[in-house]
């Protein structure tokens, strides 16, 4: 029997979620968007993703309401992709997946996440152990971890070396 291309016969919310974020590269695009990457070329250089795949993923994430496409320049027309409230709901999923990835032997953390208000490291689903509640992505400070290259080649990776709040736009060129 051939492997199906979707989960249409599954009556499960996890299967519906996989219809949106289950393709290769999709969660990495969402991750970068949460990190503040907004422009097509920045996604392209940071992820090393094929152009056609990136265009398809951005279109699908926009259609699903995870990202919103916004015009930032009229001439020539250029758009950016901003995480919606619906997309911010994927933050605990990505944080948990990253925490699970750190349990793989030999893996060091690439990023560390803290509650910006109190400086406490987040729990695996985005909770602050000190304050006792879920920390929304806009209140999360991201810091480089031990696994990051301290001198990366691409401008997005260089911009992401500095401590920063999630969702704040990555700036790779003079404004």
N, C-alpha and C positions, 0 to 999 in steps of 0.2 A: 504494500500500500504506500502511495506517495505521501510525503509529508505535506500537510496543508500549509497555506500561506497566511492564514488568519485563525482566529479563535471563535468564529461565528457560531459554532455548535456548542460552545462552552457557556453554561449559565452560571457565571462566576464573576464577581467584581474584580478579582485579580486578573482574569483573562481580559476583561475590558480595559484594565489599566495597561496591560501588556500590548494591547492594540495601539495605544498611544506612545508608550515609552519603551517597548520591548525590542525594537530593532537596534542592531549594532550602531554605535555612535550616538544614539539619541540621548541617553542619560549623560554622556559627556558634553553634549551641546547644552543641555539644561544646567549641568554643573558649571560650565563656563559662564552661562548667562547669570547664574546666581553669584558667581565671583565678580560680575560686573562687565563681562565682555558683551558688547552690544552690536558691533559692526561686523558685517559679513567677512571682510578681509581679516579682521582680528581672530574670528573663529577659525578661519582657514589656516592662518599661520600658526596659531597656538595648537590646534588639534592635529594638523597634518592630514586632514580629511580631504578626500577627492571633492572637487567643486560640485559635481552633479549630486553627490550624496548629501553634501551640506545644504544645497538648495532644496532638495527634497525634504530633508529633516526639518529645516526652518519652516517650510511651507506647511508641513504636517503639524508641527507644534503650534503654529499660528492658527491653523484651522481648528485645532483641539482646544484653543483658548489658554495654552500654557505660556505662550509668548504673544506679545502685541507688536505689530510692525508699525513703526512711527517714522515719518519723514523728518530728517534733520537737516537736509539741504535740498534746495529747489533746482539749482543749476550748477552742475548736472544733478538730476534727481538721485538722492541717496537716502536709504532707510537704515534704521537700527532696529534691533529686536530687544524688547524690554519684558522682563518677567512679570506676569500678571499675578493677581491674588491666587488664582487657581494653580499657577506654576509654582508659587512660593510654598504650596502644600507639598511639593516634592522634596523640600529641604530635609525633613527628618529621614526620608527614604535614602537620600544620597549620603547623609551623615552616617546612618546605620550601615549602609553598604561599605563606606570607607572604613568604619570601625571594624567590620568583619574582615575587610581586606588586610588590615593591620595584624590580624591573627595568623596570616599565612607566614610560615617560618621564613626568616630572613628579610621580612618587610619592615621598613622604617616609615614613620609618618611623613607624608609629603606636606601636609598642612595641619595646623592646630587651630582649634576654634574655641573662643572664649566668650563669655557673656560680657559685653562691652561695659555694662553698668558696674560690675563688681570684679571683673578680671578672672573669674573662676572658669576653668575648663569645662566644656559641655559634656554631658552624658551622651550615650550612644543614640538617643532619639531626640536630642536637642534640648534636654532639660538642664537647668542650672542646679547643681547639687546644693549650692549655698543659699540661693533664693527660693528654691523649691517649685519652680514653674517652668513651663516651656518657654524658650527664648525664640522669638520670631527672627527670621534671617536678617532683617534690617537692624537688629540689635546684637548681631554676632560680629566679633572681630576675628579676622583670619590672619594667622601668622605663618611664616614659612617653617616647615618642619625639617628634620634632619636629612630626609631623602632628597630634598630639592637641590638642583645644581645651583651653586652660588653665582655662576656666570653663564646664564643661558643665552642661546643665540637669538631667539626671537624676542621682539619688543614686548609682547604681551606677557611672556614669562618673566621678563625683567621687571615690568610694572607690578606683577603679582608677588614679587619678593618683599615688598614693603608691607608692613602691617596695614590692614585696611578693613573697613566694614564691608560686609556682603552687600550686594546690589548697587554699590556706588560705581559709577561708570569708570571703566579702565581707560586711561588716557595714554596713548602710545605716540602721539605727535603733538607739537605745539598747537594750542587753541588760538 
